[in-house]
Amino acid sequence: MQPIRFIAALLVLVMTLAAPARAVTLLRDPDIEHGLKMLAEPVLRAAGLSPERVDILVLDAPSLNAFVVDANSIFLHSGLILRMDNPAMLQSVIAHEAAHISNGHLMRRPVNLRNARNAAALGTILAGIAGAAAGSGEFAAGAAAGIQGAAMRSFFSHTRAEENAADTSGMRYLNSAGVNLSGAVQVMDLFRGQESLSLTRQDAYARTHPLSRDRFRRVRALAEAQSGEARPDRKAEYWFARTKGKLSAFQRSPKWTLTRAGESGFEDVRLMREAVAYHRRSDLGRALPAIDAAVARRPDDPYLHELRGQILMESRRIKPAVAAYARAANLAPRDALILGAYGRALLADGQVQQAARRLEEARARDGRDIRVLRDLAQAEAQMGNRGMASVLTAERYAMAGRLKDARIHAERASGLLPRGSPGWRRAQDILAAADAAEKRRK
């Protein structure tokens, strides 16, 4: 992979508007990402976008925000998801961000990026993404370069004209998809009044999406003119309850989760949330029966099998975890996060060659999971492939923004691998990125 191709996708991790030096984390969970994709699918199709090409990803941030940096990814803050009361609200946010993509608002971003780099001396933007499935108190670990908030606002912010256009287009997409437009009004009402606050007190959304009472009135008028009455969407209600329920189960205290586990009305969601809460209490005796009961209700659901594997893996029940992950991978053979978790379990079980195959499949499908690079490097080292282990380690350090460490391993790989081989060329890419970053610093 060419390092320059990392930049557009990884730039999101320098989104530190409230605290310039604060790192942000990309949360990776196959169930949550699948649920968001199910919610987004009808809206994206209405916007003329492919649900297979546009990822809906979650950043671990308590603030209310959502944004896009390229045509292939929409980013939601975890705090925003937890503040949504119904699927229509969350779908309206996705529709608005999809409108920024469809309306071509990203075309001016290269100019803003140059201005931001000049203003803040951005240096390298090879920021870290350490994607992980939820568990043991963490969804994922990731590092990002600290960038001055004002400079990043100049990159991520939209004009009022763009916001008005995105509002209008987004409402049209929602109407076409049969989503109740009242959700968009509820979201606007949530943000209403932000414009009267000082910059430091505004939510991140208000700092990147200009708000106004006129926008609220316009969205409300569009909702009132909605053609026909939107019917309740039980499928959307389910995936919203499951997505928000799992996210909150890992981010709220187990006690909070257990008192609210059944509030959605979906029995398997209740059981899944209880399983997470008991697992976080290290109570395998209750966690396992809860997840088993959820699996019994949806035996062909790969994401419940994946969660079962996670619970077993983190409880050091390696062989049963391998079996659970194998079942999940058989049911969802194209899900990179499940494949990565399966490979990790196989590696822990000593099945190194099989682990390497699964991990390589995961890396090929989604290069954002830094744990896959770590585990694949370990597998290559155990198989005696020291050169490839060094390349993978160099790529992992480069993604974490640690280009000095990346250079050390890339140089080692260059000396171990045949000149001109694919691994050798990947090492040269890392060295070129390190050289470019050094020149920018000077």
Secondary structure, DSSP 8 states (H G I E B T S, - for coil): --GGGHHHHHGGGG--SS-TT----EE--HHHHHHHHHHHHHHHHHTT--TTT-EEEEE--SS--EEEEETTEEEEEHHHHHH--SHHHHHHHHHHHHHHHHTTGGGGHHHHHHHHHHHHT------------SBTTBS---------HHHHHHHH---HHHHHHHHHHHHHHHHHHT--THHHHHHHHHHTTGGGS-GGGS-HHHHHS---HHHHHHHHHHHHT-SS-----HHHHHHHHHHHHHHHHHHS-HHHHHHHTTTTS-HHHHHHHHHHHHHHTT-HHHHHHHHHHHHHHSTT-HHHHHHHHHHHHHTT-HHHHHHHHHHHHHH-TT-HHHHHHHHHHHHHTT-HHHHHHHHHHHHHH-TT-HHHHHHHHHHHHHTT-HHHHHHHHHHHHHHTT-HHHHHHHHHHHHHHS-TTSHHHHHHHHHHHHHHHHHHHH-
